[in-house]
Every structure is written in structure tokens, then in C-alpha cells.
Amino acid sequence: MAKLFDLTGRVALVTGGSRGIGKGIARGLAEAGASIALASRDAESLASAAKELAPIGPRVETFPTDVARVDEIERMVTGTLEAFGRLDILVNNAGTNRRGPSVDVSEEDWDLIQTVNLKSVFFACRAAAPAMIRQGGGKIVNIASLTSQVGIRGTAAYGASKGGVLQLTRSLAVEWAEQNIQVNAIGPGFIETDLTEPMFADPQRGPWIQSRIPMGRRGYPADLAGVAVFLGSAASDYLTGQVVYVDGGFLSG
């Protein structure tokens, strides 16, 4: 059974991998034996994350990347292939949000959220797929959200982008199934990151969030690592087009 989850010899590319959920997933993949390609806009935090992960897995390389730019996405994937010679697991984690009433969402806000959260996922998948096809298969793990499934006040633009991630995951799973590429997603619940900390600190929303989680606590990036390893390993070879919600029971409450 342990061999099913062993990622020794595999190469995983994680976008938004310098902090939060991305770094937590990268750590889990490294602990399972994968070499890690870390991508992020912030070169300083990227170097810090790589230093932290280096003692854990076989090898870590960094690729400063703005996923809002398709040319940089393509350069990221090409750089990974040049550095490691292969790409087995792509984790599309990079994301952004600007919360607030929908009447206050600007065109700039909308375009940024859709570009980073959805457009970048498609183009990263498109860039990685040819190499995976040549190798005989691969794993793609997209980061969806609770808002892929339910509406949450103040997140209309974000929810639209994450609903798109859900449908994109299903569409690519069907399209690439015959090429032995499994495309799945993780739907995090309320995970403690820089992006969500203002919600937990809000005197109204914080207690509401806590009251809605049956497990009685917020999630942490480490809570997603096991699911990411599963979706990146041979253990999930007959699973594709699915979203695994890691939410402490939120959607079941």
C-alpha cells in the first residue's frame, strides 16, 4: 500500500508555492519523495520557502512567475522540464481575492481575479499537458474552493472564478482521460492563510465561520497535504474529474 503513495522519482510543480496552502502542499509532496518546482511572484518568499523545503525532499528549484502572464506560465513549465527532465504533477494553487459587496467590484478587480484564479489554471494545464502526454500520463491538481459549490456573501467574483475551476477540471479530465492524465481538484474550506486571516479576525464573520464548521476549528495548510499526495500518486489512478472538499465538514453542516 505504501508504494501507491510513494512519489519518489516524480516531479511536482506548485504555483503559489511560497506560502500558505501552496507551501503546505509542496511540503507534503516532498515528504512523499517528490522533487519540487516552486513558482511564485515573490522571489524573496520563494527563496525562503525553497530553503525550508530543501532538507525534506530530493530537490527543490524555484521559478519566479507571475501567473497573470501566459508567457511567464509557459516559461515556468519549460524551466521545470529543462531543470528536471520531466513533469509528473502540476498543482495550480496560485490565487487572489478582493472581498466586498458586488456593487463595489470594479472591472479591474473582476479581471484580476478571473485571470489569476481561472485563466492561469487553464494555460498552466495547457502548457504542462504535452509533456505529460509524451511521458505516458500525469496528474493535475487544481485548487478550487467552497465557493465552487456554494455562494458566500462578498465573494461573487471569486466564486465565479472558482466555479470555473470546477468545470474546467471536469472538462479537462474528460478530454485527457485517454492520455492517462488525471485532473482533479481540492476544495479547501476556511484555511488559515494570509488571504483568510482578515475574515477570522473580523468580529462578525470570524465567529460565524467557527460556528459553521462541525469539526470546531479552522483548517491549516498541512490539512491539505495528504489529499494532494493522494491525488498526485498512483493511489488515485482511477479517479478523475472530481473535487475533494477539505472543509472540516462545512458543506455537510
Backbone hydrogen bonds, N-H to C=O, Kabsch-Sander energy under -0.5 kcal/mol:
donor,donor_aa,acceptor,acceptor_aa,energy
4,L,1,M,-1.1
5,F,1,M,-0.7
5,F,2,A,-0.9
6,D,3,K,-0.8
7,L,32,A,-2.8
9,G,33,G,-0.8
10,R,7,L,-2.4
12,A,35,S,-2.8
13,L,89,I,-3.1
14,V,12,A,-0.5
14,V,37,A,-2.7
15,T,13,L,-0.5
15,T,91,V,-2.4
16,G,39,A,-0.8
17,G,14,V,-0.7
17,G,39,A,-2.3
19,R,16,G,-0.7
22,G,19,R,-0.7
23,K,19,R,-1.4
24,G,20,G,-2.3
25,I,21,I,-2.6
26,A,22,G,-2.5
27,R,23,K,-2.4
28,G,24,G,-1.8
29,L,25,I,-2.5
30,A,26,A,-2.4
31,E,27,R,-2.6
32,A,28,G,-1.3
33,G,30,A,-1.7
34,A,29,L,-2.3
35,S,10,R,-2.7
36,I,59,R,-2.9
37,A,12,A,-3.2
38,L,36,I,-0.6
38,L,61,E,-3.0
39,A,14,V,-2.3
40,S,63,F,-0.9
43,A,41,R,-0.9
46,L,42,D,-2.1
47,A,43,A,-2.3
48,S,44,E,-1.9
49,A,45,S,-2.4
50,A,46,L,-2.3
51,K,47,A,-2.0
52,E,48,S,-1.8
53,L,49,A,-2.3
54,A,50,A,-2.0
56,I,53,L,-2.0
57,G,53,L,-1.4
61,E,36,I,-2.4
63,F,38,L,-2.8
65,T,40,S,-2.2
67,V,65,T,-0.7
69,R,66,D,-2.1
70,V,68,A,-0.5
73,I,69,R,-1.8
74,E,70,V,-2.4
75,R,71,D,-1.9
76,M,72,E,-2.3
77,V,73,I,-2.2
78,T,74,E,-2.5
79,G,75,R,-2.8
80,T,76,M,-2.0
81,L,77,V,-2.2
82,E,78,T,-2.4
83,A,79,G,-2.3
84,F,80,T,-2.6
85,G,81,L,-2.0
88,D,11,V,-2.0
89,I,11,V,-2.3
90,L,139,K,-2.5
91,V,13,L,-3.2
91,V,89,I,-0.5
92,N,90,L,-0.6
92,N,141,V,-2.2
93,N,91,V,-1.3
100,G,154,G,-1.7
104,D,101,P,-1.8
105,V,102,S,-1.4
110,W,106,S,-2.5
111,D,107,E,-2.7
112,L,108,E,-2.4
113,I,109,D,-2.4
114,Q,110,W,-2.4
115,T,111,D,-2.3
116,V,112,L,-2.7
117,N,113,I,-2.4
118,L,114,Q,-1.7
119,K,114,Q,-2.6
120,S,115,T,-2.1
122,F,118,L,-2.0
123,F,119,K,-2.3
124,A,120,S,-2.2
125,C,121,V,-2.3
126,R,122,F,-2.8
127,A,123,F,-1.9
128,A,124,A,-2.1
129,A,125,C,-2.4
132,M,128,A,-1.8
133,I,129,A,-2.9
134,R,130,P,-2.2
135,Q,131,A,-1.9
136,G,132,M,-0.9
136,G,133,I,-0.7
137,G,132,M,-2.9
138,G,180,N,-1.6
139,K,88,D,-2.8
140,I,182,Q,-2.8
141,V,90,L,-3.3
142,N,140,I,-0.5
142,N,184,N,-2.7
143,I,92,N,-2.1
144,A,142,N,-0.9
144,A,186,I,-2.8
146,L,188,P,-1.0
148,S,145,S,-1.7
149,Q,146,L,-2.0
150,V,146,L,-2.4
155,T,152,I,-1.4
159,G,155,T,-3.7
160,A,156,A,-2.2
161,S,157,A,-1.9
162,K,158,Y,-2.5
163,G,159,G,-2.5
164,G,160,A,-1.7
165,V,161,S,-1.6
166,L,162,K,-1.8
167,Q,163,G,-2.0
168,L,164,G,-2.9
169,T,165,V,-2.4
170,R,166,L,-1.8
171,S,167,Q,-2.6
172,L,168,L,-2.8
173,A,169,T,-1.9
174,V,170,R,-1.9
175,E,171,S,-2.3
176,W,172,L,-2.6
177,A,173,A,-0.6
177,A,174,V,-0.6
179,Q,176,W,-0.8
180,N,177,A,-1.7
181,I,176,W,-1.8
182,Q,138,G,-2.2
182,Q,180,N,-0.6
183,V,181,I,-0.6
184,N,140,I,-2.7
184,N,182,Q,-0.6
185,A,242,Q,-2.5
186,I,142,N,-2.4
187,G,244,V,-2.8
189,G,246,V,-2.3
191,I,189,G,-1.3
192,E,219,G,-2.9
193,T,191,I,-0.8
197,E,193,T,-1.7
199,M,196,T,-1.1
200,F,196,T,-1.7
201,A,197,E,-2.1
202,D,198,P,-0.9
202,D,199,M,-0.6
206,G,202,D,-2.2
208,W,204,Q,-1.4
209,I,205,R,-2.9
210,Q,206,G,-2.3
211,S,207,P,-2.3
212,R,208,W,-1.2
212,R,209,I,-0.8
213,I,209,I,-0.7
213,I,210,Q,-0.8
215,M,248,G,-1.7
216,G,213,I,-2.2
219,G,190,F,-2.7
223,D,220,Y,-2.3
224,L,221,P,-1.7
225,A,222,A,-0.9
226,G,222,A,-0.6
228,A,224,L,-2.1
229,V,225,A,-2.5
230,F,226,G,-2.3
231,L,227,V,-2.7
232,G,228,A,-1.5
233,S,229,V,-0.7
233,S,230,F,-1.0
234,A,4,L,-0.9
235,A,4,L,-1.3
236,S,233,S,-1.6
237,D,234,A,-1.6
239,L,236,S,-2.0
241,G,183,V,-3.0
244,V,185,A,-2.5
245,Y,243,V,-0.7
246,V,187,G,-1.8
246,V,244,V,-0.6
247,D,245,Y,-0.8
250,F,247,D,-1.4
252,S,249,G,-1.1
253,G,249,G,-1.0
253,G,250,F,-0.9
